[in-house]
């Protein structure tokens, strides 16, 4: 059987996931220029909290709404007329999302909280004033959007060409990398704050199929699970299955 090659191009770990241009990790060291991070933090204008299963951004909404996730997990998704849902990206603490609404008010997707969350509201008008005034800010913001486009295209390629076991393994490994980069995971595992239906919707699988895939990864000795806790029992072999580097630059594909 051909092996799906996770060809991850070197670029800093950025924090959201594909399908959400404009979502960038702004609070982690090593992502974007320090003054850019500081500028976004300085534009915070209040904080809010929300329970799980709360819509934070609404499809079809015409708004300039930029938020930074402070605690909890969220995801961006689209829903089809027949009720099926595709999750296109995962938001973790430190991710800023909604920047695309500064340039196009119409949202084609939604952002929902997967867990109870807290988030900062970013002054959108102040972002645009800074964008108009400062060349370095325009450059860094456009770089963040370009990285998100690349991340989205990489994940789309993996979703379309990898088999179910390969892309499930890849998703778990990439989530672990992202969480490690923000000190939200141990060297051997992490707490997966998505339920199995949300994970299935991210991977484009039926729930029954996902359960079989997870059982297969456990049987092969790659992972152990207990509730929401995922432990890598042979991370290196799991990474080699998809030819993904075990260490090195943090990659941002979701």
C-alpha positions in Angstrom: 0.0 0.0 0.0 1.3 3.5 -0.8 2.2 5.6 2.2 0.7 9.0 2.6 3.5 11.4 2.9 2.9 14.3 5.3 5.1 16.8 3.6 5.2 19.6 6.1 6.9 22.7 4.8 9.0 24.6 7.4 7.1 27.5 8.8 6.3 28.6 12.4 3.4 27.0 14.2 0.5 29.4 13.9 -2.3 28.1 15.9 -5.6 27.6 14.1 -6.3 25.2 11.4 -7.2 25.1 7.8 -10.2 26.7 6.5 -9.9 29.8 8.7 -7.8 32.3 6.9 -7.0 35.0 9.4 -6.7 32.8 12.4 -3.2 33.1 13.8 -1.5 32.2 17.0 -0.5 35.6 18.4 0.5 34.8 22.0 3.1 32.1 21.5 6.8 32.8 21.2 8.3 32.2 17.8 5.2 32.7 15.7 5.1 36.2 14.4 7.1 39.3 15.1 7.0 40.4 18.7 5.7 43.9 17.9 2.9 42.4 15.9 1.9 40.2 18.8 2.1 43.1 21.2 0.0 45.3 18.9 -2.8 42.8 18.8 -2.7 42.3 22.6 -2.8 46.1 23.0 -6.0 46.2 21.0 -8.0 43.9 23.3 -11.2 45.6 24.3 -12.8 43.5 27.0 -13.2 39.8 27.6 -16.2 37.4 27.5 -16.9 33.8 28.3 -19.3 31.3 26.8 -20.3 27.7 27.6 -19.6 24.8 25.2 -21.7 24.5 22.0 -22.0 28.2 21.7 -21.8 30.0 18.3 -19.0 32.6 18.4 -19.2 33.6 14.8 -22.2 33.1 12.6 -22.3 32.1 8.9 -23.9 34.8 6.8 -23.2 37.4 9.4 -22.0 40.8 8.2 -19.7 42.0 10.9 -16.2 43.1 11.7 -15.6 40.7 14.6 -12.1 39.7 15.7 -11.6 37.5 18.8 -8.7 35.9 20.6 -9.4 32.6 22.3 -8.0 32.8 25.9 -9.1 29.4 27.3 -10.8 26.4 25.9 -11.2 24.9 22.4 -13.3 26.0 19.5 -13.7 25.1 15.9 -14.6 26.5 12.5 -17.2 24.6 10.5 -19.7 24.7 7.7 -23.0 22.9 7.6 -24.8 21.5 4.6 -28.5 21.8 3.9 -29.0 18.2 4.8 -27.5 18.8 8.3 -24.0 17.3 7.6 -21.1 19.2 9.1 -17.5 19.6 8.1 -15.1 21.0 10.7 -12.4 22.9 8.9 -10.1 23.9 11.7 -9.5 23.8 15.5 -8.9 26.9 17.6 -6.7 26.6 20.7 -5.9 29.2 23.4 -3.9 32.1 21.9 -5.5 31.8 18.5 -7.0 35.0 17.0 -9.8 34.5 14.5 -12.2 36.7 12.4 -9.4 38.8 10.9 -10.8 38.0 7.5 -14.0 39.9 8.4 -12.0 43.1 8.2 -11.7 42.6 4.4 -14.9 40.7 3.7 -17.8 41.2 6.0 -19.6 38.1 4.8 -18.8 34.9 6.7 -19.2 31.6 4.9 -18.5 29.5 8.0 -19.2 29.4 11.7 -17.1 29.2 14.8 -18.5 27.2 17.7 -17.0 26.5 21.2 -16.2 22.9 21.8 -15.6 23.5 25.5 -16.4 26.4 27.9 -14.3 29.2 26.6 -13.1 32.7 27.4 -12.0 35.1 24.7 -10.8 38.7 24.2 -12.6 41.1 21.9 -10.2 42.9 19.6 -10.9 46.5 18.5 -11.5 45.9 14.7 -11.5 49.6 13.9 -8.2 50.1 15.6 -6.7 47.1 13.7 -7.7 48.8 10.4 -6.2 52.2 11.5 -3.0 50.4 12.3 -3.1 48.5 9.0 -3.5 51.8 7.1 -0.7 53.5 9.0 2.0 51.0 9.5 3.8 49.1 6.7 5.2 46.5 9.1 1.8 45.6 10.4 0.4 45.3 6.9 3.2 42.9 6.0 2.9 40.8 9.1 -0.9 40.5 8.9 -0.7 39.5 5.2 2.0 37.0 6.2 -0.4 35.5 8.8 -3.2 35.2 6.2 -0.8 33.6 3.6 0.3 31.1 6.2 -3.3 30.2 6.9 -3.9 29.7 3.2 -0.9 27.4 2.9 -2.1 25.5 6.0 -5.6 25.1 4.6 -4.2 23.8 1.3 -1.9 21.3 3.0 -4.7 19.9 5.1 -7.0 19.7 2.1 -4.4 17.6 0.3 -4.0 15.2 3.3 -7.8 14.9 3.8 -8.3 14.1 0.1 -5.4 11.7 -0.5 -4.5 10.0 2.8 -6.6 7.0 4.0 -8.6 7.3 7.2 -6.0 5.7 9.4 -3.2 8.0 8.1 -5.1 11.2 8.4 -6.4 10.3 11.9 -2.8 9.7 13.0 -1.7 12.9 11.4 -4.4 14.9 13.1 -3.4 13.6 16.5 0.3 14.3 15.9 -0.3 17.8 14.7 -2.6 18.6 17.6 0.0 17.3 20.0 2.6 19.6 18.3 0.4 22.6 18.6 -0.4 21.9 22.2 3.2 21.3 23.1 4.2 24.6 21.6 1.9 26.4 24.1 2.7 24.2 27.1 -0.7 22.5 27.1 0.5 18.9 26.6 3.1 16.6 28.0 5.9 15.0 25.9 3.9 11.8 25.6 0.3 12.9 25.3 -2.5 15.4 25.6 -6.2 15.9 26.5 -8.4 15.9 23.4 -11.1 18.4 24.1 -13.3 17.3 21.2 -15.9 14.7 21.4 -15.8 11.8 18.9 -18.5 13.3 16.6 -16.5 16.5 16.3 -13.3 14.5 15.6 -15.2 12.5 12.9 -16.5 15.8 11.4 -12.9 17.1 11.3 -11.7 14.0 9.5 -14.7 13.5 7.2 -15.5 10.1 8.7 -18.6 8.5 10.0 -18.6 8.0 13.8 -18.5 4.2 13.5 -15.6 4.3 11.1 -13.7 6.7 13.4 -14.1 4.3 16.3 -12.7 1.4 14.2 -9.7 3.6 13.2 -9.0 4.5 16.8 -9.2 0.9 17.8 -6.8 0.0 15.1 -4.3 2.7 16.2 -4.5 1.2 19.7 -4.1 -2.3 18.5 -1.0 -1.3 16.5 0.5 0.0 19.7 0.6 3.6 18.6 -1.7 5.2 21.2 -3.5 4.5 24.4 -6.7 6.3 25.4 -8.5 6.8 28.6 -11.5 9.1 28.4 -10.3 12.2 26.6 -6.6 11.6 27.4 -4.5 10.4 24.5 -1.1 8.9 25.2 1.4 8.1 22.5 2.9 4.7 23.2 5.0 4.6 20.0 4.9 8.1 18.6 8.0 7.6 16.4 6.5 4.6 14.6 3.2 6.4 14.2 4.9 9.4 12.7 7.0 7.2 10.4 3.7 5.6 9.1 2.9 8.9 7.5 6.5 10.0 7.1 6.1 13.0 9.4 9.1 14.4 11.3 8.9 13.7 15.0 10.7 16.8 16.0 11.9 20.1 14.4 10.0 23.2 13.5 6.4 23.2 14.7 4.1 22.9 11.7 0.7 24.4 11.3 -1.7 22.4 9.2 -4.8 22.7 11.2 
